[in-house]
Amino acid sequence: MAEERNQADDGGGVATTDGSLSVTDNRTGETYEIEVNDGTVRAMDFRQMKVSEDDFGLMTYDPAFTNTASCRSAITYIDGGAGVLEHRGYSIEQLCEGSSFLEVAYLLVHGELPEQGALDYWTYAITHHTYVHENIKNLMEGFRYDAHPMAMLLSTVGALSSFYPSAKNLDDETERYMAVVRLIAKMPTLAAFAYRHNLGLPYVYPDNDLSYPGNFLSMLYKMTEFKYEPDPRLERALDVLWILHADHEQNCSTAAVRAVGSSQVDPYSALAGGIAALYGPLHGGANEAVLRMLDRIGTVENIPDFLQGVKDRKEKLMGFGHRVYKNYDPRARIIKRHVDEVLEATGSDNPKLEIATELEKRALDDEYFTERKLYPNVDFYSGLIYEAMSIPTDMFTVMFAIPRTAGWLAQWLEMLDDEETKIARPRQIYTGDREQDYVPMDRR
Ligand code: CMC
C-alpha cells in the first residue's frame, strides 16, 4: 500500500487498492463511508459532511493541485520516484531509440502505434497542411522587430481560430481530425516565421520534400540556396528532443488546455491558452532561464558562490527540480547523451557545457539538493543543444511548444470524449469583507 501510495504521490502511478474510509466528523459526531477507488477519494463525497441543514458542506483545498487528480487519462504514465516516463505504455527510452516525432504524435493522438500505411497517410496529411494563410503572415509582420517569439506564437495560434471557424463544431469527427492535423502541421511554420521576423529575414515557405524536423530547419536557415539540405544529425537530434517534449501528463500548460477546452471553445483557442501557460519561466521558459543563469555564472570558478546564493534563497537553480520527478528526469538523461553529438555536428565548442556539467556534479554532491530531491530536469541540457544549433534563447520555449502540441491535442481529444468532463470551475475560500455599505466619494 505504501508503495502504491508513493507512486500516486509522485504523479501518475496507478494505485489499485480499492476500499473505503470511515470518516468521523468531530464537529457533529457523524461517521461517513467514503469510497476509495484507484487510490483516490472523490472530493464531492465530502460535500455531504455538514454541520447544519443550510451548511454548504465540506470542501477540499488544494491551490496548486498538488494532490488532486483532475481527470482520468490513458496517455502518459509517470512514476516520478523511479524516474519513469511512458507514452501509451511505451517507454520514452524505446521511443527515442526507435521512433520518430510524427509517429509518437500519432501514438499520443490515436492511442496505438500506426501500421506503415497509417503512418504514411498521417505524415502526408501533416506535410500537406504546413502552409498558413497569407493573412497570418501579414499579421506576423505587424509585430515589433523584437517581439518575443512566444508572444507571436500565442497570438497567431489564437488567430487561426478565425481562419477555421468550423473547428468549433466539436462533435464533428472530421473537424476534430483536421484541427489536430493543422495544428501539428502549422506550429513549426508559425515558429519559424517568428524567428525570421526577429531577424528581419523573409519568411521561408514549407518544403514538402523534407521530413518534419528537416522542414523546420529549412524554414529557419534557408538563405539563397535553391534547396536546403538539413544535416541528418541535427534532424535526428531535433526529432529526439521533440519526442522527449511531446507530452507530460497534467502539467501547467496541459491543465490549461483542458480547462480552457472544457468551456467547449475551439481547439485553436484552447491551445493558445496552453501556449500562454508554457511561456512562464517556471514551465517552458525554464530552458531559456537556464542559459541566462549559465551566462551569469560565467566560469566554473564562480559555481560555489552561485550555489551558496541558491542555498541562501537569493537564486534558483534553474533546470533543477520538478513537481513529479523526485529522481533524475529520464528526459534529461537522454538529452545529455545528445549534447556532444550536436556539438560535433555544428562544430561548436560551448563553454557553458563545462559549467553545466560541473554545476550538476556539485549540486548532486550537495545535501541541500539531494535532501530536497532536486535533480536536473528536461530543461537543464535542452538549451545547450538549441544554442549549439544557433537557435536564439528567446526561441527555446517555442521549440518546446512545437512538440507539446501533439500532447495538448491528445489530451484535448481525451477530455472531449470523457463522459465525466464538465466545464472546469474550481471553488474558492472567500477571505474578503461582506455586506459593506457603499461610501460615496466625498465621504471617503
Ligand atoms: N532551486 C533551488 N531550490 C529549489 C528549486 C530550484 N530549482 N526547486 C525547488 N527548490 C526547493 C524549494 O525552495 C523548496 O525548498 P524548501 O522545502 O526548503 O522550501 C523545495 O525545493 C521544494 O520545492 P517546491 O517549490 O515545493 O517544488 P514545486 O514542485 O512547487 O516546484 C518547480 C517545482 C519545477 C516549479 C521548481 O522545482 C522550480 O522552480 N524549478 C526551477 C524551474 C524549472 O527548472 N522548471 C522546469 C520544470 S521541467 C519542465 C516542465 O515539465 O515544465
Boltz pocket constraint, residues with backbone or C-beta under 6 A from the ligand:
constraints:
  - pocket:
      binder: B
      contacts: [[A, 248], [A, 251], [A, 281], [A, 282], [A, 283], [A, 284], [A, 286], [A, 310], [A, 315], [A, 316], [A, 317], [A, 318], [A, 319], [A, 320], [A, 321], [A, 322], [A, 323], [A, 324], [A, 372], [A, 374], [A, 377], [A, 378], [A, 379]]
      max_distance: 6.0
